[in-house]
Amino acid sequence: MGGPLAVHVSRADDVPGGRYRVASRVLPHVRADGFPRATP
């Protein structure tokens, strides 16, 4: 489980109509050890 999640949508002239480009990044203040470990 992760979060919070922020989504930003903006127009890009180099991406054909009807398509999306997805990019992600981790914010500098978010630490992985703050989330519980996933169990199989």
C-alpha positions as CSV (number, residue, x, y, z in Angstrom):
1,M,0.0,0.0,0.0
2,G,1.3,3.4,-0.9
3,G,0.2,7.0,-0.9
4,P,-0.7,9.7,-1.0
5,L,-0.9,9.8,-4.8
6,A,-0.9,13.0,-6.9
7,V,-1.8,13.0,-10.6
8,H,-1.2,15.9,-12.9
9,V,-2.5,16.0,-16.5
10,S,-1.0,18.4,-19.1
11,R,-1.1,18.7,-22.9
12,A,2.0,17.7,-24.8
13,D,2.2,18.8,-28.5
14,D,4.6,15.9,-29.3
15,V,2.1,13.2,-28.2
16,P,-0.5,12.2,-30.9
17,G,-4.1,12.8,-30.1
18,G,-5.8,10.0,-28.1
19,R,-2.5,8.9,-26.5
20,Y,-0.9,9.5,-23.2
21,R,2.6,9.7,-21.8
22,V,3.0,8.5,-18.3
23,A,5.9,9.7,-16.1
24,S,6.5,9.1,-12.4
25,R,8.8,10.2,-9.7
26,V,9.2,9.9,-6.0
27,L,9.0,13.0,-4.0
28,P,12.2,13.7,-2.0
29,H,10.5,13.7,1.4
30,V,8.9,10.2,0.9
31,R,10.9,7.3,2.4
32,A,10.3,3.7,1.6
33,D,10.7,2.6,5.2
34,G,7.6,4.5,6.1
35,F,5.4,1.9,4.3
36,P,4.6,-1.6,5.5
37,R,6.3,-4.5,3.7
38,A,4.2,-6.3,1.1
39,T,3.5,-9.9,2.1
40,P,3.2,-12.6,-0.6
